[in-house]
Amino acid sequence: MLNTLIIRFLANTIALYVASVVFVPVRTTDLEALLLSGLVLTFINMLIRPMVIFFTLPINLLTLGLFTLVVNTVMIFLTAYLVPGLIIPSTLLAFLTALIVSVLNLLFQPSRRKRW
């Protein structure tokens, strides 16, 4: 459990850093803000995102899962609202940041299959 939490924190922090390097207007003020943003995003994805996904399940099924990117964009905006050092100026940049976060979380996700 703790191992998964640390991996998610690192993946979110690296994803926010990559987004701030690739997209110039997306930025963090310093290293502390970047680490705090990764931590806040990790807890938002663990606590709030599952409830939002549950309540938006009908529209998510209609869009074949693409609405999840919209939910991830809202989670990025919520993180930027809660952390003063994270600056995301537009919806498009938040969407692209959410896309980077989703891909990196997918890549860093620990394998769930059991090895015998």
N, C-alpha and C positions, 0 to 999 in steps of 0.2 A: 504494500500500500504506500509506504513512504517512498519507496524506490520509484513507483509510478508518478507520485506527486513531484518528485525532484526532476524526473525526465520531462514531465509536462511543463514545469516551471522553466527549465532550460530551453525547451523547444519554443515556448512563447516568447521568452526573452530574446532568443536568437532571431526569431521571426520578426519581432518588432525592430530589432537592430537592422536586419536585412531590408525591411520596408523603409527605414529611415535613410539607408544608404541609397537604395534604388530610387525612391521618390523623394526628391529634395525638400518639398514643403512639409512632409511628414518628418517630425524631428522630436528629439528629447533634449531637455536642457542640459542634463549631465548623466553620469553613470548611475547615480542614485535614483534618478527619475526613471531610467531604463529598467533597473532592477525592480523598482516598485511597480512599474507598469506591468512587467512580466508576472509578478506575484499577484497583483490585483486581477489581471486577466485570467490567471490560473484559477483563482477562487471563483471568479464570475462564471467561468466555463464549468466549474464543478458544481456550483450551487444554483445559479439562476438559469443558465442555459438549458438544463434538462426540463425545467418547468415550462419555459417558453416553447421548447420543441414539442412538449406534450400538448400544450394548448393550441399550437399552430399545426397539429398533425393533419387535420383535413386538407388545409391548403398545401401542406408539404406533400401529401399524397397526390393531390391534383397536379402539382408541378414536378412530380417524380423526383423529389428531393432537392430541387434547385432553390426552393425557398430557404433552405438551410443557410445558404450564402447571405441572404438578407438578415437572418437571425444573427449570423456571425458578425455582420456589419454593425448591427445594433449593439452587440457586445463590445465591439471595438470602440464605438462612440461612448458607451457607458464607461469604459475604462479611461478614455480621454477626458470624460467629465469628472471622474473621481480623482485622477492623478493630474495635478496642475502642471507637471513638467512634460507631459505628453501632448504634442500639438498635431492635430489632424484637421486641416482646414476645410476639406470638402467631402461630400458623400462618395464621390468617385474614388478618392484616395483611401477613404475608410473601407470601401468595397475591395479595392485592390490589396490593401493591408490584410483584410480578412481572408482573402484568397491565399496570400502568402502564409498566413498563420495556419490555415486549414491544411495546406500542402505540407508544411513542415511538421505539424502535429501528426499527420498521416505517416510521414517518413520516420519520425521518432517514436511512434507508437510501439510499445513492447508487444511481442507476439503473444497471442492468447491461446495458441494451441499447446497442448501438453506434449512434452517429449518423454517417450517411454524408455 
